[in-house]
């Protein structure tokens, strides 16, 4: 084999190694911690909820995300420690399957498989994923219902200004901008989700990137948001 052939072979092997390494390492920029207001989530869902929803924001998911481009999904797992059964009583309270309360475990498994697997190395394994969410919601007090209540905003079903909701959340997250999702049904615009964002190490809150743009069906208006 001549020098040209050897150079070609070395280049090909190096490229293959880079490809293998990159395929098993998925990058992300930040975390979205999204919570859904149960009554609005039920109202906006095509299939009605089987059970009466609670007037609470509960966890929808913790999602590794990117500021530019698509968010990672269905990543390779490195540590196969499964979710501990002892966590489930707490998860049923803070992270219920609002649309089907007979299948909490299926909901949790989908969230882990689709999103949680991509949180490495901040999220080490499946058990760590769910322990982290419990810590965020309870110990770190990233409970959106509590944050709003501290600002005297209760789920009274009245119309509210966008700026009042945003300011209440900012007061509870070191003045960082949340991401709000609304949806209109029967001429009523409801607050469906609130997302808190943190850096990729989950060390600091950040302003949520990628808000819903004008024209999106999920964009919240400046006024008349029901909560």
N, CA, C and O of each residue as an XYZ file, in Angstrom:
908
protein
N       0.852     -1.201      0.000
C       0.000      0.000      0.000
C       0.882      1.244      0.000
O       1.799      1.356      0.814
N       0.613      2.166     -0.897
C       1.406      3.379     -0.971
C       1.048      4.368      0.120
O       0.114      4.160      0.894
N       1.824      5.466      0.164
C       1.590      6.495      1.175
C       0.194      7.089      1.043
O      -0.484      7.335      2.041
N      -0.230      7.318     -0.202
C      -1.564      7.888     -0.423
C      -2.647      6.970      0.129
O      -3.605      7.434      0.746
N      -2.493      5.662     -0.094
C      -3.470      4.704      0.421
C      -3.494      4.660      1.929
O      -4.557      4.553      2.540
N      -2.293      4.746      2.543
C      -2.217      4.725      4.001
C      -2.882      5.960      4.603
O      -3.606      5.868      5.594
N      -2.629      7.102      3.997
C      -3.261      8.346      4.467
C      -4.774      8.240      4.366
O      -5.502      8.671      5.261
N      -5.236      7.665      3.271
C      -6.676      7.508      3.068
C      -7.272      6.598      4.145
O      -8.332      6.895      4.697
N      -6.585      5.485      4.443
C      -7.082      4.546      5.444
C      -7.125      5.177      6.826
O      -8.100      5.023      7.561
N      -6.048      5.895      7.176
C      -6.001      6.560      8.483
C      -7.137      7.572      8.603
O      -7.798      7.664      9.638
N      -7.350      8.327      7.531
C      -8.427      9.330      7.532
C      -9.791      8.678      7.718
O     -10.623      9.184      8.471
N     -10.024      7.567      7.041
C     -11.301      6.867      7.139
C     -11.519      6.313      8.540
O     -12.619      6.415      9.085
N     -10.483      5.729      9.123
C     -10.607      5.180     10.479
C     -10.891      6.287     11.478
O     -11.747      6.137     12.350
N     -10.175      7.402     11.356
C     -10.396      8.531     12.260
C     -11.822      9.057     12.137
O     -12.470      9.353     13.141
N     -12.307      9.173     10.906
C     -13.672      9.668     10.679
C     -14.702      8.724     11.286
O     -15.711      9.170     11.833
N     -14.447      7.409     11.189
C     -15.368      6.437     11.758
C     -15.407      6.542     13.275
O     -16.476      6.466     13.881
N     -14.233      6.719     13.890
C     -14.174      6.866     15.343
C     -14.950      8.098     15.781
O     -15.716      8.035     16.742
N     -14.763      9.209     15.095
C     -15.477     10.444     15.419
C     -16.979     10.243     15.293
O     -17.745     10.719     16.132
N     -17.406      9.533     14.242
C     -18.827      9.280     14.027
C     -19.417      8.457     15.153
O     -20.514      8.747     15.628
N     -18.686      7.415     15.591
C     -19.176      6.557     16.666
C     -19.295      7.335     17.972
O     -20.292      7.226     18.685
N     -18.267      8.121     18.273
C     -18.297      8.897     19.510
C     -19.408      9.922     19.507
O     -20.088     10.105     20.517
N     -19.603     10.600     18.376
C     -20.635     11.642     18.312
C     -22.019     11.048     18.385
O     -22.935     11.686     18.904
N     -22.199      9.834     17.873
C     -23.529      9.228     17.891
C     -23.954      8.814     19.287
O     -25.149      8.686     19.554
N     -22.990      8.601     20.193
C     -23.335      8.196     21.545
C     -23.296      9.354     22.528
O     -23.581      9.169     23.712
N     -22.952     10.533     22.060
C     -22.904     11.711     22.910
C     -23.806     12.781     22.323
O     -23.497     13.372     21.289
N     -24.914     13.023     22.988
C     -25.890     13.977     22.480
C     -25.820     15.240     23.311
O     -25.970     15.189     24.531
N     -25.594     16.377     22.666
C     -25.475     17.623     23.387
C     -26.809     18.308     23.595
O     -27.770     18.068     22.864
N     -26.855     19.171     24.609
C     -28.019     20.021     24.831
C     -27.546     21.267     25.556
O     -26.478     21.278     26.167
N     -28.357     22.320     25.481
C     -27.947     23.619     26.017
C     -28.548     23.936     27.379
O     -27.917     24.611     28.191
N     -29.744     23.462     27.633
C     -30.448     23.853     28.857
C     -31.569     22.853     29.140
O     -31.864     21.977     28.327
N     -32.184     23.008     30.316
C     -33.328     22.177     30.684
C     -34.614     23.004     30.704
O     -34.627     24.148     31.159
N     -35.681     22.407     30.208
C     -37.024     22.943     30.398
C     -37.730     22.099     31.461
O     -37.833     20.879     31.333
N     -38.208     22.760     32.497
C     -39.017     22.091     33.518
C     -40.444     22.589     33.331
O     -40.793     23.683     33.773
N     -41.260     21.779     32.675
C     -42.594     22.193     32.252
C     -43.666     21.599     33.147
O     -43.684     20.400     33.423
N     -44.562     22.476     33.593
C     -45.685     22.062     34.425
C     -46.987     22.461     33.751
O     -47.083     23.526     33.141
N     -47.981     21.604     33.865
C     -49.264     21.835     33.210
C     -50.363     22.055     34.243
O     -50.424     21.391     35.278
N     -51.232     23.019     33.918
C     -52.390     23.283     34.778
C     -53.462     22.263     34.419
O     -53.973     22.254     33.299
N     -53.791     21.422     35.361
C     -54.598     20.250     35.054
C     -55.934     20.558     34.353
O     -56.222     19.932     33.333
N     -56.762     21.493     34.852
C     -58.040     21.744     34.161
C     -57.852     22.198     32.715
O     -58.593     21.770     31.830
N     -56.862     23.064     32.470
C     -56.627     23.553     31.111
C     -56.064     22.452     30.219
O     -56.403     22.369     29.039
N     -55.203     21.605     30.784
C     -54.667     20.485     30.006
C     -55.795     19.559     29.572
O     -55.792     19.055     28.449
N     -56.754     19.337     30.453
C     -57.904     18.495     30.099
C     -58.774     19.174     29.048
O     -59.229     18.528     28.104
N     -59.004     20.465     29.206
C     -59.867     21.190     28.261
C     -59.269     21.261     26.869
O     -59.995     21.259     25.875
N     -57.938     21.325     26.797
C     -57.283     21.471     25.493
C     -56.998     20.135     24.818
O     -56.574     20.098     23.662
N     -57.229     19.044     25.533
C     -56.960     17.728     24.967
C     -58.150     17.231     24.154
O     -59.292     17.379     24.589
N     -57.909     16.647     22.985
C     -59.023     16.154     22.165
C     -59.868     15.098     22.879
O     -61.080     15.023     22.676
N     -59.225     14.293     23.706
C     -59.948     13.272     24.464
C     -60.194     13.774     25.878
O     -59.236     14.133     26.562
N     -61.421     13.813     26.340
C     -61.695     14.309     27.694
C     -60.996     13.488     28.765
O     -60.787     12.286     28.597
N     -60.636     14.136     29.868
C     -60.043     13.426     30.990
C     -61.113     12.577     31.672
O     -62.257     13.006     31.825
N     -60.732     11.388     32.072
C     -61.687     10.479     32.707
C     -62.022     10.895     34.131
O     -63.131     10.652     34.608
N     -61.068     11.519     34.809
C     -61.262     11.896     36.208
C     -61.223     13.414     36.351
O     -60.566     14.093     35.563
N     -61.915     13.947     37.343
C     -61.892     15.410     37.552
C     -60.468     15.891     37.815
O     -59.781     15.327     38.667
N     -60.014     16.909     37.112
C     -58.655     17.432     37.344
C     -58.600     18.265     38.613
O     -59.603     18.837     39.041
N     -57.432     18.326     39.198
C     -57.206     19.179     40.361
C     -56.782     20.562     39.898
O     -56.185     20.704     38.831
N     -57.079     21.567     40.679
C     -56.679     22.927     40.340
C     -55.234     23.149     40.750
O     -54.932     23.926     41.657
N     -54.355     22.447     40.059
C     -52.930     22.488     40.368
C     -52.112     22.437     39.090
O     -52.538     21.874     38.082
N     -50.925     23.038     39.149
C     -49.900     22.784     38.154
C     -49.112     21.564     38.610
O     -48.561     21.555     39.711
N     -49.057     20.557     37.787
C     -48.243     19.379     38.081
C     -47.261     19.155     36.943
O     -47.411     19.725     35.862
N     -46.274     18.339     37.184
C     -45.171     18.176     36.240
C     -45.658     17.560     34.928
O     -46.410     16.585     34.919
N     -45.214     18.147     33.837
C     -45.362     17.517     32.520
C     -44.061     16.809     32.153
O     -44.078     15.669     31.689
N     -42.935     17.488     32.363
C     -41.677     16.829     32.081
C     -40.470     17.710     32.325
O     -40.586     18.931     32.427
N     -39.317     17.085     32.417
C     -38.019     17.756     32.482
C     -37.285     17.392     31.204
O     -36.940     16.231     30.983
N     -37.047     18.407     30.350
C     -36.618     18.139     28.984
C     -35.289     18.818     28.649
O     -35.221     20.047     28.639
N     -34.237     18.053     28.376
C     -33.017     18.645     27.819
C     -33.342     19.276     26.458
O     -34.000     18.658     25.621
N     -32.880     20.495     26.251
C     -33.304     21.246     25.067
C     -32.143     22.035     24.478
O     -31.116     22.237     25.125
N     -32.327     22.473     23.241
C     -31.328     23.274     22.548
C     -31.894     24.641     22.191
O     -33.078     24.779     21.886
N     -31.037     25.635     22.233
C     -31.451     26.984     21.866
C     -31.639     27.109     20.360
O     -32.483     27.876     19.897
N     -30.857     26.357     19.600
C     -30.941     26.371     18.140
C     -31.045     24.927     17.660
O     -30.308     24.058     18.127
N     -31.941     24.678     16.744
C     -32.096     23.327     16.217
C     -33.019     22.496     17.075
O     -33.594     22.983     18.048
N     -33.156     21.229     16.702
C     -34.065     20.348     17.401
C     -33.547     19.910     18.757
O     -32.345     19.938     19.019
N     -34.465     19.508     19.610
C     -34.105     19.006     20.932
C     -33.801     17.513     20.841
O     -34.419     16.801     20.050
N     -32.855     17.036     21.645
C     -32.516     15.610     21.588
C     -33.656     14.746     22.120
O     -34.383     15.149     23.027
N     -33.800     13.572     21.553
C     -34.827     12.626     21.974
C     -34.297     11.204     21.856
O     -33.445     10.916     21.016
N     -34.806     10.323     22.702
C     -34.533      8.880     22.633
C     -33.033      8.583     22.554
O     -32.552      7.984     21.592
N     -32.317      9.012     23.577
C     -30.867      8.862     23.579
C     -30.443      7.529     24.200
O     -31.220      6.857     24.877
N     -29.182      7.173     23.944
C     -28.615      5.956     24.500
C     -28.373      6.138     25.990
O     -27.872      7.181     26.413
N     -28.723      5.136     26.792
C     -28.492      5.198     28.231
C     -27.156      4.564     28.591
O     -26.717      3.604     27.957
N     -26.520      5.116     29.618
C     -25.208      4.622     30.038
C     -25.295      3.869     31.364
O     -24.577      2.893     31.582
N     -26.163      4.323     32.227
C     -26.326      3.698     33.535
C     -27.771      3.224     33.625
O     -28.696      4.023     33.476
N     -27.968      1.948     33.864
C     -29.298      1.369     33.727
C     -30.036      1.230     35.058
O     -30.885      0.351     35.209
N     -29.719      2.083     36.010
C     -30.437      2.026     37.289
C     -31.885      2.479     37.077
O     -32.136      3.607     36.651
N     -32.812      1.606     37.373
C     -34.223      1.866     37.116
C     -34.847      2.730     38.208
O     -34.273      2.920     39.280
N     -36.036      3.249     37.907
C     -36.785      4.053     38.860
C     -37.168      3.222     40.080
O     -37.726      2.133     39.946
N     -36.866      3.738     41.268
C     -37.180      3.027     42.501
C     -38.682      3.102     42.787
O     -39.302      4.154     42.635
N     -39.246      1.983     43.198
C     -40.677      1.929     43.499
C     -41.053      2.900     44.616
O     -42.171      3.414     44.649
N     -40.123      3.147     45.521
C     -40.425      4.015     46.659
C     -40.705      5.460     46.238
O     -41.272      6.229     47.015
N     -40.314      5.837     45.015
C     -40.558      7.197     44.535
C     -41.989      7.383     44.037
O     -42.468      8.512     43.928
N     -42.663      6.296     43.739
C     -43.943      6.398     43.039
C     -45.042      7.118     43.815
O     -45.811      7.849     43.190
N     -45.171      6.961     45.147
C     -46.202      7.731     45.857
C     -46.055      9.243     45.688
O     -47.053      9.950     45.545
N     -44.819      9.741     45.704
C     -44.603     11.176     45.489
C     -44.873     11.554     44.040
O     -45.470     12.596     43.765
N     -44.434     10.707     43.114
C     -44.644     11.002     41.698
C     -46.127     11.046     41.339
O     -46.535     11.847     40.497
N     -46.927     10.206     41.960
C     -48.362     10.209     41.676
C     -49.001     11.534     42.056
O     -50.018     11.919     41.479
N     -48.413     12.239     43.026
C     -48.945     13.534     43.459
C     -48.435     14.668     42.574
O     -49.215     15.505     42.120
N     -47.123     14.694     42.331
C     -46.546     15.845     41.624
C     -46.450     15.634     40.122
O     -46.305     16.595     39.367
N     -46.533     14.358     39.676
C     -46.331     14.062     38.254
C     -47.362     13.030     37.783
O     -46.987     11.984     37.252
N     -48.634     13.310     37.968
C     -49.652     12.344     37.560
C     -49.862     12.361     36.047
O     -49.562     13.343     35.368
N     -50.376     11.271     35.555
C     -50.861     11.250     34.181
C     -52.258     11.849     34.216
O     -53.238     11.150     34.473
N     -52.340     13.130     33.958
C     -53.598     13.865     34.098
C     -54.665     13.320     33.158
O     -55.845     13.284     33.506
N     -54.254     12.898     31.977
C     -55.218     12.453     30.974
C     -55.689     11.024     31.208
O     -56.753     10.631     30.729
N     -54.898     10.247     31.942
C     -55.271      8.852     32.196
C     -54.644      8.407     33.507
O     -53.527      7.889     33.526
N     -55.351      8.606     34.581
C     -54.792      8.332     35.907
C     -54.660      6.847     36.209
O     -54.178      6.480     37.280
N     -55.076      5.988     35.291
C     -54.859      4.557     35.459
C     -53.491      4.137     34.930
O     -53.101      2.977     35.065
N     -52.762      5.075     34.327
C     -51.497      4.696     33.679
C     -50.409      5.735     33.958
O     -49.851      6.325     33.033
N     -50.119      5.950     35.228
C     -49.021      6.853     35.587
C     -47.684      6.305     35.101
O     -46.861      7.042     34.557
N     -47.477      5.017     35.301
C     -46.169      4.446     34.990
C     -45.844      4.528     33.502
O     -44.690      4.737     33.126
N     -46.854      4.363     32.660
C     -46.629      4.500     31.231
C     -46.213      5.914     30.861
O     -45.332      6.106     30.023
N     -46.840      6.902     31.482
C     -46.513      8.310     31.256
C     -45.076      8.593     31.684
O     -44.311      9.215     30.946
N     -44.715      8.134     32.879
C     -43.350      8.361     33.372
C     -42.330      7.688     32.465
O     -41.289      8.268     32.157
N     -42.623      6.481     32.043
C     -41.679      5.745     31.194
C     -41.459      6.455     29.867
O     -40.334      6.508     29.370
N     -42.524      7.001     29.291
C     -42.382      7.741     28.027
C     -41.534      8.986     28.216
O     -40.704      9.309     27.365
N     -41.738      9.694     29.333
C     -40.956     10.900     29.587
C     -39.472     10.561     29.747
O     -38.609     11.271     29.230
N     -39.184      9.480     30.459
C     -37.792      9.078     30.634
C     -37.172      8.666     29.305
O     -36.079      9.112     28.956
N     -37.880      7.807     28.564
C     -37.317      7.274     27.327
C     -37.093      8.363     26.288
O     -36.063      8.381     25.614
N     -38.058      9.271     26.159
C     -37.972     10.298     25.128
C     -37.048     11.444     25.530
O     -36.278     11.942     24.708
N     -37.122     11.859     26.781
C     -36.410     13.072     27.196
C     -35.290     12.811     28.205
O     -34.156     13.247     28.010
N     -35.613     12.103     29.271
C     -34.653     11.941     30.352
C     -33.358     11.280     29.931
O     -32.293     11.606     30.457
N     -33.437     10.350     28.985
C     -32.234      9.664     28.523
C     -31.216     10.617     27.913
O     -30.035     10.283     27.823
N     -31.657     11.796     27.494
C     -30.764     12.753     26.826
C     -30.130     13.747     27.798
O     -29.410     14.647     27.366
N     -30.380     13.604     29.091
C     -29.876     14.566     30.066
C     -28.514     14.252     30.639
O     -28.052     14.946     31.545
N     -27.857     13.218     30.128
C     -26.534     12.842     30.630
C     -25.496     13.921     30.260
O     -25.570     14.445     29.148
N     -24.549     14.273     31.114
C     -24.245     13.654     32.402
C     -24.945     14.284     33.598
O     -24.785     13.798     34.718
N     -25.719     15.354     33.398
C     -26.419     15.953     34.532
C     -27.395     14.956     35.137
O     -27.495     14.834     36.357
N     -28.104     14.252     34.285
C     -28.992     13.170     34.707
C     -28.256     11.858     34.461
O     -27.920     11.532     33.323
N     -28.007     11.110     35.527
C     -27.163      9.924     35.424
C     -27.910      8.681     34.957
O     -27.353      7.852     34.238
N     -29.166      8.550     35.364
C     -29.918      7.344     35.057
C     -31.404      7.600     35.313
O     -31.796      8.701     35.698
N     -32.216      6.582     35.098
C     -33.672      6.738     35.240
C     -34.050      7.131     36.665
O     -34.873      8.026     36.856
N     -33.474      6.487     37.649
C     -33.811      6.831     39.033
C     -33.420      8.267     39.354
O     -34.165      8.987     40.019
N     -32.257      8.677     38.882
C     -31.787     10.046     39.107
C     -32.724     11.065     38.454
O     -32.951     12.145     38.998
N     -33.258     10.720     37.301
C     -34.191     11.606     36.599
C     -35.398     11.921     37.474
O     -35.778     13.083     37.620
N     -35.993     10.897     38.049
C     -37.200     11.106     38.846
C     -36.889     11.694     40.213
O     -37.676     12.482     40.739
N     -35.759     11.325     40.794
C     -35.355     11.965     42.043
C     -35.093     13.456     41.833
O     -35.414     14.276     42.693
N     -34.510     13.798     40.687
C     -34.230     15.198     40.379
C     -35.518     16.000     40.276
O     -35.601     17.106     40.810
N     -36.521     15.459     39.599
C     -37.792     16.176     39.450
C     -38.471     16.361     40.808
O     -38.999     17.436     41.092
N     -38.462     15.332     41.638
C     -39.039     15.472     42.978
C     -38.320     16.565     43.752
O     -38.959     17.378     44.420
N     -37.002     16.588     43.666
C     -36.223     17.621     44.352
C     -36.571     19.010     43.832
O     -36.747     19.939     44.620
N     -36.671     19.158     42.524
C     -36.982     20.466     41.944
C     -38.355     20.959     42.390
O     -38.510     22.123     42.760
N     -39.334     20.088     42.357
C     -40.717     20.484     42.649
C     -40.941     20.734     44.138
O     -41.659     21.659     44.517
N     -40.320     19.900     44.983
C     -40.595     19.976     46.421
C     -39.501     20.724     47.166
O     -39.762     21.774     47.753
N     -38.278     20.200     47.152
C     -37.203     20.785     47.956
C     -36.785     22.154     47.444
O     -36.601     23.087     48.224
N     -36.636     22.270     46.117
C     -36.199     23.538     45.537
C     -37.360     24.495     45.274
O     -37.153     25.613     44.803
N     -38.569     24.057     45.574
C     -39.775     24.899     45.525
C     -40.027     25.496     44.139
O     -40.422     26.654     44.002
N     -39.783     24.659     43.101
C     -40.105     25.087     41.742
C     -41.520     24.632     41.365
O     -41.783     24.237     40.229
N     -42.402     24.701     42.334
C     -43.807     24.363     42.165
C     -44.528     25.615     41.687
O     -44.675     26.575     42.443
N     -44.974     25.609     40.443
C     -45.558     26.816     39.843
C     -46.814     27.265     40.586
O     -47.037     28.465     40.749
N     -47.630     26.324     41.036
C     -48.832     26.702     41.789
C     -48.456     27.486     43.044
O     -49.103     28.479     43.377
N     -47.416     27.042     43.734
C     -46.987     27.737     44.946
C     -46.394     29.099     44.608
O     -46.645     30.079     45.310
N     -45.612     29.163     43.544
C     -45.016     30.442     43.152
C     -46.110     31.466     42.842
O     -46.025     32.618     43.269
N     -47.134     31.048     42.100
C     -48.240     31.956     41.784
C     -49.014     32.333     43.041
O     -49.394     33.491     43.213
N     -49.246     31.373     43.909
C     -49.979     31.646     45.140
C     -49.243     32.642     46.024
O     -49.867     33.483     46.671
N     -47.912     32.546     46.052
C     -47.119     33.498     46.833
C     -47.292     34.920     46.327
O     -47.106     35.884     47.070
N     -47.656     35.041     45.035
C     -47.897     36.362     44.441
C     -49.386     36.717     44.461
O     -49.817     37.642     43.772
N     -50.169     35.976     45.255
C     -51.613     36.216     45.396
C     -52.362     35.944     44.098
O     -53.416     36.532     43.855
N     -51.831     35.066     43.270
C     -52.530     34.651     42.052
C     -53.010     33.221     42.264
O     -52.219     32.278     42.242
N     -54.302     33.077     42.468
C     -54.900     31.782     42.759
C     -55.724     31.309     41.554
O     -56.121     32.123     40.721
N     -55.982     29.999     41.457
C     -56.765     29.464     40.328
C     -58.257     29.716     40.498
O     -59.035     28.794     40.744
N     -58.635     30.974     40.364
C     -60.015     31.379     40.587
C     -60.845     31.393     39.310
O     -62.043     31.676     39.346
N     -60.205     31.085     38.172
C     -60.941     31.086     36.915
C     -61.268     32.465     36.392
O     -62.223     32.632     35.633
N     -60.478     33.468     36.793
C     -60.724     34.829     36.316
C     -59.675     35.194     35.265
O     -58.661     34.512     35.119
N     -59.936     36.278     34.539
C     -59.021     36.725     33.485
C     -57.872     37.526     34.081
O     -58.061     38.343     34.982
N     -56.689     37.273     33.561
C     -55.498     37.921     34.100
C     -54.631     38.474     32.973
O     -54.732     38.055     31.820
N     -53.778     39.426     33.342
C     -52.838     40.003     32.380
C     -51.580     39.139     32.317
O     -51.124     38.604     33.327
N     -51.039     39.018     31.125
C     -49.827     38.229     30.928
C     -48.692     38.719     31.807
O     -47.970     37.914     32.396
N     -48.528     40.026     31.903
C     -47.403     40.583     32.657
C     -47.497     40.226     34.133
O     -46.468     40.052     34.787
N     -48.716     40.112     34.676
C     -48.861     39.755     36.093
C     -48.400     38.321     36.343
O     -47.744     38.038     37.345
N     -48.746     37.425     35.430
C     -48.312     36.026     35.571
C     -46.797     35.929     35.411
O     -46.124     35.256     36.191
N     -46.274     36.602     34.401
C     -44.825     36.565     34.172
C     -44.059     37.116     35.365
O     -43.072     36.522     35.799
N     -44.507     38.247     35.895
C     -43.804     38.859     37.021
C     -43.844     37.972     38.260
O     -42.873     37.912     39.015
N     -44.953     37.293     38.470
C     -45.056     36.387     39.619
C     -44.031     35.265     39.503
O     -43.375     34.914     40.483
N     -43.896     34.701     38.303
C     -42.923     33.627     38.107
C     -41.495     34.166     38.205
O     -40.624     33.511     38.776
N     -41.260     35.326     37.665
C     -39.913     35.907     37.719
C     -39.483     36.189     39.149
O     -38.307     36.054     39.486
N     -40.435     36.579     39.992
C     -40.101     36.829     41.396
C     -39.657     35.550     42.108
O     -38.941     35.607     43.108
N     -40.085     34.404     41.590
C     -39.706     33.144     42.207
C     -38.542     32.443     41.547
O     -38.147     31.359     41.976
N     -37.979     33.051     40.497
C     -36.891     32.397     39.750
C     -35.755     33.365     39.436
O     -35.194     33.337     38.341
N     -35.420     34.215     40.393
C     -34.303     35.153     40.210
C     -34.482     36.029     38.976
O     -33.526     36.309     38.252
N     -35.717     36.455     38.751
C     -36.059     37.402     37.685
C     -35.771     36.845     36.290
O     -35.373     37.594     35.399
N     -35.966     35.556     36.095
C     -35.767     34.951     34.781
C     -37.112     34.743     34.086
O     -38.122     34.440     34.721
N     -37.096     34.914     32.769
C     -38.328     34.891     31.979
C     -38.787     33.449     31.753
O     -38.030     32.637     31.223
N     -40.029     33.124     32.153
C     -40.546     31.779     31.901
C     -41.107     31.670     30.483
O     -41.208     32.663     29.762
N     -41.464     30.464     30.105
C     -42.159     30.230     28.839
C     -43.582     29.813     29.172
O     -43.799     28.848     29.904
N     -44.541     30.536     28.637
C     -45.944     30.281     28.921
C     -46.649     29.758     27.679
O     -46.417     30.223     26.563
N     -47.513     28.781     27.903
C     -48.305     28.214     26.811
C     -49.779     28.414     27.127
O     -50.252     28.054     28.205
N     -50.491     28.989     26.177
C     -51.932     29.188     26.319
C     -52.652     28.473     25.174
O     -52.045     28.113     24.165
N     -53.933     28.281     25.353
C     -54.730     27.682     24.288
C     -56.156     28.211     24.372
O     -56.726     28.350     25.454
N     -56.713     28.501     23.207
C     -58.049     29.069     23.140
C     -59.069     28.006     22.776
O     -58.870     27.226     21.844
N     -60.167     27.985     23.527
C     -61.253     27.057     23.248
C     -62.563     27.739     23.619
O     -62.720     28.268     24.719
N     -63.497     27.715     22.676
C     -64.805     28.353     22.903
C     -64.649     29.812     23.337
O     -65.327     30.283     24.250
N     -63.743     30.507     22.662
C     -63.493     31.935     22.874
C     -62.857     32.257     24.223
O     -62.771     33.425     24.602
N     -62.420     31.253     24.935
C     -61.745     31.456     26.219
C     -60.298     30.997     26.090
O     -60.030     29.871     25.671
N     -59.366     31.878     26.452
C     -57.950     31.542     26.411
C     -57.500     31.138     27.802
O     -57.576     31.924     28.746
N     -57.029     29.896     27.920
C     -56.598     29.372     29.211
C     -55.080     29.258     29.273
O     -54.419     29.018     28.262
N     -54.544     29.433     30.469
C     -53.136     29.182     30.731
C     -52.961     27.675     30.897
O     -53.500     27.084     31.832
N     -52.206     27.052     29.988
C     -52.084     25.587     29.972
C     -50.787     25.128     30.627
O     -50.801     24.197     31.433
N     -49.667     25.765     30.294
C     -48.370     25.327     30.815
C     -47.487     26.512     31.169
O     -47.582     27.587     30.577
N     -46.633     26.282     32.146
C     -45.564     27.226     32.476
C     -44.262     26.439     32.543
O     -44.176     25.405     33.206
N     -43.260     26.942     31.851
C     -41.953     26.292     31.824
C     -40.919     27.172     32.504
O     -40.810     28.363     32.209
N     -40.162     26.577     33.414
C     -38.998     27.219     34.019
C     -37.758     26.641     33.365
O     -37.689     25.438     33.114
N     -36.787     27.480     33.089
C     -35.590     27.029     32.377
C     -34.347     27.197     33.240
O     -34.219     28.165     33.989
N     -33.436     26.237     33.121
C     -32.165     26.300     33.837
C     -31.034     25.877     32.913
O     -31.266     25.269     31.868
N     -29.804     26.206     33.310
C     -28.661     25.851     32.473
C     -28.481     24.336     32.428
O     -29.167     23.609     33.147
N     -27.568     23.859     31.592
C     -27.434     22.423     31.350
C     -26.944     21.658     32.572
O     -27.093     20.438     32.644
N     -26.353     22.378     33.543
C     -25.929     21.734     34.781
C     -26.990     21.843     35.873
O     -26.803     21.333     36.978
N     -28.098     22.505     35.565
C     -29.191     22.725     36.500
C     -28.726     23.524     37.709
O     -29.232     23.345     38.817
N     -27.766     24.402     37.487
C     -27.209     25.177     38.590
C     -27.875     26.541     38.724
O     -27.947     27.083     39.827
N     -28.364     27.104     37.619
C     -28.922     28.449     37.638
C     -30.147     28.531     36.726
O     -30.197     27.885     35.679
N     -31.125     29.326     37.135
C     -32.222     29.651     36.236
C     -31.695     30.509     35.093
O     -30.745     31.271     35.269
N     -32.312     30.383     33.927
C     -32.002     31.244     32.790
C     -33.309     31.721     32.173
O     -34.368     31.142     32.418
N     -33.232     32.785     31.366
C     -34.391     33.188     30.572
C     -34.715     32.070     29.586
O     -33.824     31.560     28.908
N     -35.966     31.696     29.506
C     -36.335     30.613     28.599
C     -36.164     31.042     27.148
O     -36.761     32.035     26.731
N     -35.362     30.318     26.368
C     -35.250     30.615     24.936
C     -36.501     30.141     24.199
O     -37.359     29.461     24.761
N     -36.575     30.513     22.946
C     -37.582     29.973     22.024
C     -39.024     30.118     22.520
O     -39.733     29.120     22.644
N     -39.464     31.345     22.804
C     -40.881     31.520     23.154
C     -41.761     31.238     21.946
O     -41.288     31.218     20.810
N     -43.039     31.023     22.202
C     -43.975     30.849     21.090
C     -44.066     32.154     20.302
O     -44.203     33.232     20.881
N     -43.989     32.046     18.998
C     -43.947     33.220     18.130
C     -45.346     33.677     17.748
O     -46.294     32.894     17.812
N     -45.484     34.948     17.347
C     -46.783     35.415     16.860
C     -47.327     34.505     15.773
O     -46.602     34.103     14.863
N     -48.587     34.191     15.874
C     -49.209     33.263     14.930
C     -49.325     31.851     15.469
O     -50.086     31.041     14.939
N     -48.567     31.548     16.531
C     -48.663     30.220     17.129
C     -49.985     30.094     17.887
O     -50.409     31.050     18.535
N     -50.645     28.936     17.820
C     -51.888     28.742     18.585
C     -51.645     28.689     20.085
O     -52.592     28.717     20.871
N     -50.366     28.612     20.490
C     -50.044     28.513     21.916
C     -49.555     29.836     22.509
O     -49.236     29.904     23.696
N     -49.496     30.878     21.690
C     -49.028     32.184     22.168
C     -50.044     32.781     23.138
O     -51.241     32.812     22.854
N     -49.560     33.251     24.278
C     -50.448     33.883     25.257
C     -50.675     35.342     24.892
O     -49.713     36.053     24.600
N     -51.917     35.807     24.901
C     -52.199     37.229     24.643
C     -51.771     38.078     25.825
O     -51.435     37.551     26.885
N     -51.783     39.375     25.647
C     -51.354     40.262     26.720
C     -52.393     40.371     27.841
O     -52.060     40.739     28.967
N     -53.627     40.056     27.533
C     -54.706     40.157     28.536
C     -55.698     39.011     28.363
O     -55.647     38.253     27.394
N     -56.604     38.911     29.341
C     -57.708     37.949     29.295
C     -57.237     36.506     29.224
O     -57.731     35.715     28.419
N     -56.275     36.173     30.078
C     -55.824     34.792     30.213
C     -56.509     34.195     31.446
O     -56.345     34.688     32.563
N     -57.257     33.157     31.230
C     -58.015     32.570     32.334
C     -57.156     31.622     33.159
O     -56.500     30.727     32.625
N     -57.174     31.838     34.487
C     -56.510     30.931     35.423
C     -57.218     31.008     36.758
O     -56.828     30.324     37.704
